Amino acid sequence: MRLRLWHQLFLLNALLVVAALAGVLLVQQQAFRRGLVDYLNALDRQRATAVAGVLARHYRDVGNWESLRQRPRVWLALVGAGLEREGIAPGGDGPPAGEEQPPPPRADDPPPRAPERLAPQDDFPPRRPARPPPPAERPPPRRPGGMDLPARLILLDLQGAHVGGGGVLEHADFDVPIDVDGRVVGHLKLTPLPRLRGEEDVAFVRHQTGIAAAAGGVALVLALLASVALGARLLRPLQHVTDGARRLAAGDFTARVAAGDGEIGALAHDFNRLALALDQASQARRQWIADISHELRTPLAILRGEIHALEDGIRPYTPAAIASLRVETERLGALIDDLYQLALADVGALAYRLEPLDLGELLRDAAAGHAALLRERGLDLQLHLPDEAMPIEGDAQRLSQLWDNLLANAARYSDAGGCVRVQAQRLRASWLIHVDDTPPGVAEADLPHLFERLFRSDTSRSRSSGGAGLGLAICKSIVAAHAGSIVAAPSPLGGLRISVELPSGRACA
């Protein structure tokens, strides 16, 4: 079964959270155990220092360590006395905590006397009931650790000989010199605690581990809930985009989605732009088909009418009638040729043979070819070209078609008595050519649409004077094929200015 994106995000987040929590808990527990062991060892060092003080007083009273070698219980009693100062009940065979410790024996103490024989009970007067003992003081709170400290202490004399204790000398890392009146008489060494041993300490660690695990479980649940909420928030707009894409695929180009913020909002905005572009393209396609049908129907209707008139004898079969048929046929052929060229340009099949050319020569040839037409329309032709050569890389046939279309367009839409001016200038790495004509001009609102197919600035113009509206569209495709640009703007002469910029090339051989 293929997982949905929501499930994939949820599982990925869950795995990441579980891995992160497990890693944090593992590191935290290891660090906690190590820190607790270090803390207990630090406390044991303090206790060892206290025990060393008790041993120093014993040495001051006795004067040697022999009593400790011969009587291990004395060693345990002294260690217990030192631990009681730190609030620790000694382990091993020593007396329990809270009971009074017997004073350590001295070398010059007399031997203990045998207990005297007690008199019979009847020889003594009756005793009054003994008063209850005073309540024992509550022992101070026990500090953590220290339960097996006597087993990890070792006492050495100045010669390094063992005096007391059960610690491992090789593992001892803490040394307390035993100082008596400014003289070191021995060394008390401590073997560190390698790990937790006391039941209470281990229970404390387990309790802390349970708390950390419970907190991690709560954090995991909260993270998963947040992942669910975040996934729903992220995927809801994506689902809208998916639904909109399905509507587009079904041909509904009016589909739109709500655009929010962030990357998904940008995706929704781009989707709306795509839908708008497709909608406009669909409308343009429908308009294109309608316009082409209309453009083709007009000359065909004229031809059909004239042929029927000739067949019915309404119009005599004369050379003038034949000439009229030829004009309409040529107009229809020109329209079909223009449509064919635009179709080739759209699919990239329009062939261009680029070679070094002199742009000035092409402009002069085009001007000479339209001079007669311009004179017939009462227009003056002005040509302002640089004296130097104008080298470019281009297709001579297509560029000639470009200038022919521009000059024919200027002649068609300029009133008699005006002029058409062609001027060229060199830019840094290109040539800029302006084709200006005199009134009437073009409304500024129509300027961006002049290069659209079948567009006419004035729909009231007759097709005999206005053409099919494909000439400037063909000019745009030719200029684009030469890596140039073409724009329309109001002319200083009062009409329309068409500006063409073409990259310059190497000089002709």
Residue pairs with C-beta under 8 A, 6 or more apart in sequence:
3 11
5 235
5 238
6 231
6 232
6 235
9 227
9 231
9 234
9 235
10 224
10 227
10 228
10 231
13 223
13 224
13 227
13 231
14 224
14 227
17 219
17 220
17 223
17 224
17 227
18 220
21 216
21 219
21 220
24 216
25 212
25 213
25 216
28 212
29 209
29 212
32 205
32 208
33 195
33 196
33 205
36 196
36 201
36 204
36 205
37 193
37 194
37 195
37 196
39 144
39 145
40 144
40 145
40 146
40 193
40 196
40 201
41 192
41 193
43 86
43 143
43 144
43 145
43 146
44 145
44 146
44 149
44 152
44 174
44 190
44 192
44 193
45 174
45 190
46 86
47 82
47 83
47 86
47 88
47 146
47 149
48 149
48 153
48 174
48 176
48 188
48 190
49 176
50 82
50 83
50 85
50 86
51 78
51 79
51 82
51 83
51 153
51 188
52 82
52 176
52 177
52 178
52 188
53 82
54 78
54 79
54 81
54 82
54 85
55 78
55 82
55 155
55 178
55 186
55 188
56 178
56 179
56 180
56 185
58 68
58 78
58 104
59 65
59 178
59 180
59 185
59 186
60 180
60 181
61 104
61 106
62 104
62 106
62 107
63 107
64 107
65 155
65 157
65 163
65 164
65 185
65 186
67 74
67 104
67 105
67 107
68 74
68 75
68 78
68 155
68 163
68 164
69 163
69 164
71 105
72 164
73 93
73 94
74 104
74 105
75 155
75 163
75 164
75 165
76 90
76 92
76 93
76 94
76 150
77 94
77 95
77 101
77 102
77 104
78 104
79 90
79 94
79 149
79 150
79 153
79 165
80 90
80 94
80 95
80 97
80 101
80 150
81 101
83 89
83 90
83 146
83 149
83 150
84 90
84 97
84 101
86 143
86 146
87 139
87 140
87 141
87 142
87 143
88 97
88 142
88 143
88 145
88 146
88 147
88 149
89 96
89 97
89 98
89 142
89 147
90 97
90 149
90 150
91 147
91 148
91 149
91 150
91 151
92 150
92 151
94 150
95 101
97 139
98 136
98 139
144 198
144 200
144 201
144 204
145 193
145 198
145 201
147 197
147 198
148 193
148 197
148 198
149 190
150 165
150 166
151 165
151 166
151 167
152 166
152 167
152 190
152 191
152 192
152 193
153 165
153 166
153 167
153 188
153 189
153 190
153 191
154 162
154 164
154 165
154 166
154 167
154 168
154 169
154 172
154 188
154 189
154 190
154 191
155 162
155 163
155 164
155 165
155 178
155 186
155 187
155 188
155 189
156 162
156 163
156 169
156 186
156 187
156 188
156 189
157 163
157 185
157 186
158 184
158 185
158 186
163 186
167 189
167 190
167 191
168 191
169 189
171 191
171 192
172 189
172 190
172 191
173 190
173 191
173 192
174 189
174 190
174 192
175 187
175 188
175 189
175 190
176 187
176 188
176 189
176 190
177 184
177 186
177 187
178 184
178 185
178 186
178 187
178 188
179 185
196 202
196 205
234 264
237 257
237 258
237 260
237 264
237 265
237 267
237 268
238 264
238 267
240 257
240 258
240 268
241 257
241 264
241 267
241 268
241 271
243 257
244 255
244 256
244 257
244 271
244 275
245 271
247 255
248 255
248 274
248 275
248 278
253 275
253 278
253 279
253 282
254 275
254 279
255 275
256 272
256 275
257 268
257 271
257 272
258 268
259 265
259 266
259 268
259 269
259 272
260 268
288 453
288 454
291 453
291 454
291 469
292 339
292 454
295 335
295 454
295 463
295 468
296 332
296 335
298 463
299 328
299 329
299 331
299 332
299 335
300 332
302 328
303 325
303 328
303 329
303 332
306 315
306 321
306 324
306 325
306 328
307 325
308 314
309 315
310 317
310 321
315 321
334 468
335 468
335 470
338 468
338 470
338 471
338 474
339 470
341 350
341 474
341 477
342 453
342 470
342 473
342 474
342 477
344 350
345 474
345 477
345 481
350 477
350 481
352 395
352 398
352 481
352 482
353 395
353 397
354 393
354 394
354 395
354 482
355 393
355 394
355 395
355 396
356 391
356 392
356 393
356 505
356 506
356 507
356 508
356 509
357 391
357 392
357 393
357 394
357 396
357 399
357 505
357 508
358 389
358 390
358 391
358 392
358 508
359 390
359 391
359 392
359 394
359 399
359 424
359 431
359 433
359 502
360 385
360 386
360 389
360 390
360 424
362 396
362 399
362 400
362 403
363 383
363 385
363 390
363 403
363 422
363 424
363 433
364 383
364 385
365 400
366 400
366 403
366 404
366 407
367 381
367 383
367 407
367 422
369 404
370 381
370 404
370 407
370 408
370 411
371 381
373 408
373 411
374 380
374 381
374 407
374 411
374 420
377 411
377 414
377 416
378 416
378 417
378 418
379 410
379 411
379 414
379 416
379 417
379 418
379 419
379 420
379 438
380 418
380 419
380 420
381 419
381 420
381 421
381 422
382 419
382 420
382 421
382 422
382 423
383 421
383 422
383 423
384 421
384 422
384 423
384 424
385 422
385 423
385 424
386 424
386 425
386 426
388 426
389 507
389 508
390 424
390 426
390 431
390 504
391 504
391 505
391 506
391 507
391 508
392 431
392 482
392 502
392 503
392 504
392 505
393 482
393 503
393 505
393 506
394 482
394 502
394 505
395 481
395 482
398 478
398 481
398 482
399 478
399 482
401 474
401 478
402 475
402 478
402 479
402 500
405 471
405 472
405 474
405 475
406 435
406 475
406 498
406 500
407 420
407 422
407 435
408 471
409 467
409 471
409 472
409 498
410 420
410 435
410 436
410 437
410 495
410 496
410 498
411 420
412 465
412 466
412 467
413 437
413 440
413 495
413 496
414 420
414 437
414 438
414 439
414 440
414 495
415 438
415 439
415 440
418 437
418 438
418 439
418 493
418 495
419 437
419 438
419 493
420 435
420 436
420 437
420 438
421 434
421 435
421 436
421 437
421 493
422 433
422 434
422 435
422 436
423 433
423 434
423 436
424 431
424 432
424 433
424 434
425 431
425 432
426 432
426 504
427 501
429 503
429 504
430 484
430 501
430 502
430 503
430 504
431 501
431 502
431 503
431 504
432 499
432 500
432 501
433 499
433 500
433 501
433 502
434 497
434 498
434 499
435 497
435 498
435 499
435 500
436 491
436 492
436 493
436 495
436 496
436 497
437 491
437 493
437 495
437 496
438 491
438 493
438 494
438 495
439 493
439 494
439 495
440 495
441 490
441 491
441 494
441 495
441 496
442 450
442 457
442 488
442 490
442 495
442 496
443 457
444 490
446 455
446 457
447 488
447 489
447 490
448 488
449 455
450 457
450 472
450 488
451 472
451 473
451 475
451 476
451 486
451 488
452 473
453 469
453 470
453 473
454 468
454 469
454 470
455 469
456 466
456 469
458 466
472 488
472 498
475 486
475 498
475 500
476 486
479 485
479 486
479 500
479 502
482 502
482 503
483 502
483 503
484 500
484 501
484 502
484 503
485 500
485 501
486 498
486 499
486 500
486 501
487 498
487 499
488 496
488 497
488 498
488 499
489 496
489 497
489 499
490 496
490 497
491 497
